[in-house]
Amino acid sequence: MIDVFDSMFTDQDELGSTAMPASAASAPAAAAPADPIRAKIEAMGNRLGLPTVAKALGVIEGEHSSHRSGGSDELMDVRAYESGDEARLIEWKTSARQGRPMVVRRERLVTSRVWLLLDVGREMTASCESGELAYQVAANALRMFAALSLRRSDEISLVFGDAASITRVPFNGDFCQFERTLDNALKRKWEHTRNIDALLTYARRIKDRNALIVLATDEHALTKDHLKEIHRITRTHPLTLIDVATANPFAVGKDRQVADARTQRRLPAFLHDRRAAAEVATHREYMAAALERELSHMGGHMIHAGSSAAMFDDFIRLVSRALARDTRNLVAPVAGGVQ
């Protein structure tokens, strides 16, 4: 199997059953640059300070020596406390000797490379309840990770995979350049089915064992058979799964034409049924919860949402956990000891 995958892996700068709108069956266009969620993502990356970004990403990444400041390893320098500094960086013994709060800057233990893997199989042209296509929601999720990673000067690699090829797109530049690179990659014919097995194998073979891996696909891609491969990945890499929820075909209104993403066959109107829609929704919720539980046991994370807006909210909640823990533990001592 590995030999077969070897012939599919390329390193170049060009790109070698769910419901979807019938009009999108051929070659759907990428999300418009005016997308309000994309504006929020860019604003998030610009407004957050570097210490905040480092803490926020810390909850979802592996840690290793990066020779950068902001961690808890080797001492780099000591300076006076300034407004906006993290409370956990205050060195209390040094502060007592100096008679004022002092901050110790240490080498940052953090991932310095981020791999963003996107399923670009034809199934990703499925429609979500928000009206977006699944790949558009997935792409916006990757933009969220890129915005914070680039703010921290991490190296980013984009990987696109379908049944025809696995293509890595090395990236160098700022967030605007990242968006252009991603938008250009999504201008494709979407004619090949997915190959999630190949993407997982590619992820497992990434040599940098401390690199953060973000895999974006839809809720129908992964099965129990894939959990063993995911477990192998999480043993050596921090992994976050972007799991896009697609529209429930039985719940779609009569005013929307829906077709299967693989066959392009339209869903007959007589199949719109509330009971069937409820059963499908319950099953999908159960499967998503089970997958998230399994990933959590493996040390990974999952973000499951059916729109870019919901994906953004879930992303903020995920990375805020580290900030909340740090605030609860350290704000009170600062208030009493700094003044």
N, C-alpha and C positions, 0 to 999 in steps of 0.2 A: 504493500500500500504506500509506503514511504517513497518508493521509486516512482510511482505514478504521480504523487504530489510534487516530486522534484521537477518534473517536466512542466508543471503548472505555475511554479513560482517564478515571477519575473521581477526585475528591479529596474524600472524605467519611469519616464515622466508622462506616459500616456496609457490609457486604459486598454490594454490589449482586447389548507385551502381557505384563502381569505377574500374579503370583499373589496371591490374597488369601483370607482366610477367608470362607466363604459367609455367615456371620452378620454380617459387616461390610459387606456389599454395599449396604445402604441408607444409613445415616447413623451411622458410627462415632463414638464419643465421644472427646473429647480425653484426653490422658494424665492420669492421676490426679495431684493435687498431692503425693501421698505417694511418687511415683516417686523411688527412691533416687538416681538420676542427677541429678535436679533439685536434690536436697539438696546433692550434691557440687558442682554448678555454682554454687549460691549461696554455699557455703563458700569456693570458689575466689575468687570476687569479693570476699568480705569479708576474707579473710586476706592476700591479696597486697598489698604496699605499692604506692603510686603509682609510684615509680621502676621497680619490677619490672614493673608493668603496662605502663608506657610502653615499656620495652625489649621486652617480649614481643610487643606489638602491632606494634612497629616492623618486624618481619620480614615482615609481610603487608600493610602499608599504604603508601600514598604519603605523601610528606612535603611540608609547606608551612608557611609562617609562621602561627602560631596565636595569638601574643601570650600564650602560657602558658609557665611555667617547665619546665625539664627537658630542654632540647635543646642545640644547639651553635651557635646563631646569635648574636643580639645579647645583650651582657652585661646582666644584670639586677641582681645583687648578689654579694658575696663574704662567706662566713662560715666559721667553724671547722668542720672535719670532725667528723661525728657518726657513731656506730655505725649501720650500715644504709644509709649513703650509698653511691652508686655510685662505684666506684673511678675510672671514667673522668671524673668531674666534678672530681677533684682538680687544682688548678692548681699545678704543681710550682714555678714561679718565685716565685709569691706565697707558697707554703709555705716556701720557702727564706728569703725576706725576713722572714717572720713567726716563723720558728723552730718552726712546728707545721703540720700538714696543714690546708690551706684548700680549701674547695669553692667553685667558681664556679657560680652559677645563671644559666643563659642561657635565652633564649626557646626554647620547645620547637617543633621542626619536626615537625608531626604532623597527621593528619587530624582535623578537628573535627566531621565529620558522617559517619554510617554509615548506609548504605541496606541493609536486610535484605529481600531479595526471595524470596518463597516461592511455589513452584508449588502451587496448590491444585486442580489438575485431578483428576478422578475417579481417574486412574491412581495418585495418591498414597495411595489407600486400599489399595494392595498390601501384602501381608504380607512381613515380613522373617524371617530364620531365627530371630531372637530371640523371635518371636511378636508384636512390635510392628508397627504399621502404618508405612508409609514416611513419612507426613507427621509422625508422632510423633517419629521419629528426626531428621527434618529440623528440626522445631521445637526439639528439644533442642539441636541444633547451633547454631541461631540464638540460643538462650539463652546459650550459651557466649560468643559474640561480644558479646552485650548486657551480660553480667555485667562483662566487662573494660572495654567502652566506657563504660558508665555509671560505673564506678569512676573513670574518667578524665574524667568530665563531658562526654562527647561527645554531640552531638545524634543521635537515632536516628529513622529513618522506616521503617515497616513497609509493604511492598507485597505484595499478594496478587493472583495472576493465574490465570485460567482462560479458557476459550473465551468466556465471557459478558462478562467485564469485567476491567479492571485497576484495583485500588482501593488508594490510598495512605492509610495511617492515621498521621497525625502523632502523635508520642508525646512526652509530657512527664511526668516523674516518676522514681521510683526503680525498682529491679529488681522489687520486688513488684508495682508498678503495670504494669510491662512484662509480667510473667507473666499478670496478669489480662487485659490487652489482647489478648495472643496467644491465651490460652485461649478468650476470647469469640469471637475471629475464627475459631477452628477449630470452633466449634459451628455447623456448616453442613450442608446437605443433600448436598453432594458429588455433584451431579447433572450437572455440566458437565465435558467433557473438558478436557485441558490446552491451553494455547497458549503454548508456549515461545518462539515467534517474537515474540509481543507483549511478553513479559517482557524479552527481549534488546533489543528496540527501545526499550522504556521505559528500560532501563539505559543505553543509548547516549545517550539524550537528557537524562540528568541533567546539569544545568548546572554544578554544582560539580565541576570536573575533578579535584580532589584528594580527593574523597570516596571512602571505602572502600565497595565494593559486594560484598555476599555474596549469591550466588544459590544457593538450595537446591531441588533436584529429585531425581529418581531416575536410576538408571544407564541407563534406556531413553529418556530425553528428548532428549538431544543426539546429533546426527549430524554427519558431515563437513560437511554444508551449513551448519551453524551456526558452524563454526570461523571463517569470514570475519567474521561479526558479532561474535564474541567477540574477535577480533583488534582490531577497531575500538574495542571497549570498553577493552581493555587499553592502548591507545595514550594514553588520557586518564584512566583510572581504575585504581587498584589493584583487582584482582578475585580473589575466592576462591570456588571452586565447592564446594558441599556435594553430594556424589554418593552417594545412598543405594542400597546394594545390596539388592535384594529377593530373596525366597526362590526357590530353584531349583525350578520346578514338578515336575520329574521326580524330585527327590530327597525330596519330601515323603512322610512315612510314611502308612500306610493309616489311621491313627487321626485324621488331620487332613483335614477337608473343604476343598477348595481350589476357588476360582472365578476366572475371568478378571475383572480389574478393570474392563474396558470392557463386556463382554457379560453378566457374571454367570453364565456357563455353567460348570458344575462340570467339573473335570478328571477324565476317566475313570481309574479305578484301574489299568487295564491299561497306561497310559502311564508309570507309575512304573518307571523303568528305570535301572540303575546306569550303563550305558554312555552312555545319552543324557544323564544328569545330569552325568557327567564331561565330556562334550563341551561342554555348555552352560556349565559352570563354567570350563573352559579358555577358551572364547570370551569370556566376560564379563571374565575376568582380563586377557586380551589387550587388549580394548577400553578397560578402565579404565586400564591402563598407558599405552596410546597417547594417550588423552585427557590424562592427567596430564603426559606428556612434551610434548605440544603446548602445554598451558597454561604449563608451566615455560619453554618457549622464548619465550612471549609475555610472561613476567614475572608470570604469575598463579600461583595456588596451588590445590590440590585436596585435599579430605579425602574419602576413599572408605571407607565402612564399612556394615555391615549391622545394627548395633545401636547404641543410645544409649551403651552402655558402651564399645564399640569406637570410636565417634565421639569420645567424651570423651578416650580415650587418645591417639588420633591428633591431636586438637586440642592436647593438652598437648605432644606431641612436636613439633608444628609451631612453636608459639610458644616452645618451649624452645631452639630453635636459636640465636636471638639471644642468649639468656642464656648458653648454653654458649660461644659465640664470645667474648663479653665477659669471661667468667670466665677462660678460658684466657689471654687477652691481658693481663689487668690484675690478677689476684689476686696474682701473685708480686711485682710492684713494690710493692704496698701493704704486703705482709708485711715487706719490707725497708726501705721508706722511711718508713712512718708511725710506727714505734716509735722 
